[in-house]
Amino acid sequence: MSEGFFAFALGLCCLLVASSLGVRIRVRQIVDECKTIVPSAGRTGRNFIDRVMESEGLHEVEVEEVKEPSTGSYFFDRRLVKVPDLDSSSLLVLAVSAHEISHARQAKVSPGVIKTAAFLGDLGVMFSYLFPLFLVLGFVFYFPLIYVGLIVYMSILLIVLVEVPVELDATRKAIGYLKEYSDLDENEMSKLKSLLRWAILTRISYLTGGFLIFFDLSRGR
């Protein structure tokens, strides 16, 4: 690897890390705002999910509450949706509920795609911690490890590119569910659209996952 290409690759990595952290900060600001807004219809996360599951025929999907204040998950192998504060009413709870139930719908329609995306997601998280490890070890002990770190980082970029279309589709479905089943007014829908669209960019969180031990930032997407 030439010195010029090495400098370019390392500079690109630094730029992407900075951009990813910036996205996290912006999403956190929107999350904090939506967390405090109670929707006019007073619908809770549980009410909303039950309504969507009944209308969309997702009866096989199970729902659990998690303690994390702003993160949700969909577990493909267990057909399980996890959402925070299910029985509370806020724009954030509705946004997380809509997004995760959208993944459940994707899994029902295209199980192979979602299974692959789930595997790549786990791989991306692992790689996100390997990159800074190789970087530090390379600078301190054995310089060629930096090259290995850059290869890992490029792999993370490929994972992000594969996952983004899945997240775009989930966001489109989530917005549709919110419009149809949440009874929100126009201003509330506008805020949720902004949150969900910014949240798509958190797919690049893999680029900074391993660096978060140095920052007081939530790891939640």
N, C-alpha and C positions, 0 to 999 in steps of 0.2 A: 504494500500500500504506500503510495507516494506521500510525501509530507504535505503537499497541497491538498490532496483528497482527504487525508486524515484531518487536517485543520478544518476543511469544509464540513466533514461529517460531524466532528465534535462541536463545531459552531452551530450546526443545524439542530443537534440534540439539545444544546443549551437553550436555543430559541424556542423549541417545542416544549421543553420543560417549563420555561417562563410563561409561555402561552397557556399551558395546561393549568398552572397555578392561578393565572389570572381568571380563567374560566371558572375554576372552583370558587374563587372569591366572589365572582359575580353571581353564580348560582346560589351560593350561601346567602347573599343579600336578599335575593328573591324568595328563597325558602323561608328566611326569618320573617319576611313580610307576610307571606301566605299563611304562615303558621298562626298568626294572630288574628286573621280575618275569618269570622264566622259567616258562612254563606246565608243569604237571606232566606232560603228555603229550609234551613236548619237540618239538612240531610246529613246523617253520619256516614262514616266509611262503610259500616256494616250494612246500613240501609241501601246504600248505593250499590255495593257489590252484590247483595242479594237480588236487587232489581235487575242488574245486568246479567247475572247468571241465569235467572229465570227466563229472561227474554231471549238470551243468546244460546240457550240450551247447554250451559256449562255445568250441569248438575254433578258431574264426576269430580269437579275441582273442590278441594278442601281449602278452608281459610283459617289462618291463625294470626294472632296478634303478637307483635314483637315489641321489645322494650326500647329499641333505638328510636329516637324522636323523629327522624326524617328519612328513613330508608325503608325500602320494601324489597321483596325478592319473589321470584317464581322458580320453583324447583321442578324441573321437567320430569325427573324420575319418580317423584312422589305426587305429581299433579297438585302441588300445594302452593298457594299464594300466601305470603306473609306481609302484613301491613301494620304500621304503628298506630296506636290509639284508635282502634277500630270503632269504638263507641263514642268517640268525640266528633265534633263538627268543626271542620276548618277547611279552607281551600287546599292546604297542603295534604291533608288526609285524603281528600277527594282526588287530587292529582296523582298521588302514589297509588291509590286504589285503582284508578283508571289505567295507569300504565302497566301495573302488574297483571291485571285481569286481561289486558290486551295481549300480553305474552302467553297467557293461558289459552286465549283464542287462537293465537298463531300456532301453538303447539298442537291444537286439535286439528287445524287445517293442514299444517305442514310440519309434522313431527320431526322429520329428518333435518330440516333447516334449523329448527330451534334446538335440537339435540347437539348439532354441530356448533351452533352459536354458544351454547352453554359450555361445551368443552373448550372452545377458543377463549371464552371469558375466564375460565379457571387458568388456562395457560397464560393469558395476558397478565393476570394478577401475579403469577409465579415469576414471569419474566420481568415484571416491573420491579421486583425486589432483587433479581439477579443483576440487573444492569448497574445500579449504583455500587453493588458489592464488587463486581468486576472492575468498575472504574476506580474505586478506592484501592483495591488490591494491586491494580496495575500501576497506579502512580506511586504507591508505597513500596511494593515488593518486586513485581515482575511486569515490566511495561507491556509485553505482548498481550496480557490479559485485557488491556484496554480495547484491543482490536476485537476480542471475543465479546466484550461488552457492547461495542458498536453493532456487531452482528445481531446480538440479542435485541438491541434497540430497534433495528430495522425490522426484525420479526414482529415486534410489538406494533409497529406502524402497519404492517400487513394485516395483523389481527384487527386493528381499528378499522381499516378500510373494508374488511369483510363484514364486520359487525354493524357498521353505520346504517346500511340499508335495512337491516332488521329493526334497528331502533327507530328509524324514520317511519317505518310501517306501523310500529307499536304506538308511536306518538300520534300518527294519523287516526288510528283506531281509538286511542284514548280520548282525543278531542271529540270524535264522533259520539262516543259513549257519554261524555260529559254533556254535550249538547242535547242528547236525546233523553238521558235518564237522571240528570242532576237538578233540573229546574233552576239553574243559575241565571242571573240577569246578565246583560251584555258586558258590564264592567267586570264582573267576576270572571266571566269566560275569557275576557281579554287578558286578565292577570294569569289565569291558568294556562292559556296558550303560550304566553311568554315564558312561564316556568318550564313547561314541557319542551319547548323548542330549545331553550338554553340547556336543558338537561341532556339533550342529544349530544351536545359537545362534551359531556362528561365521559363519553366513551374514550376520550383521550386521557382519562384519569390513569389509565395504565402507564402513561408516559411519566407519571410523577409518583405512583403508588409507593415506590421504595424510598422516595425522598421525604415522605410525610412524617417520618420520625423526627425531622428537623423543624417541623412547622406545627402550629396549633390549629390544624384544619381537620374537619370531619372527613372520614374516608368514604362516607356514604355517597352514592351516586345521585 
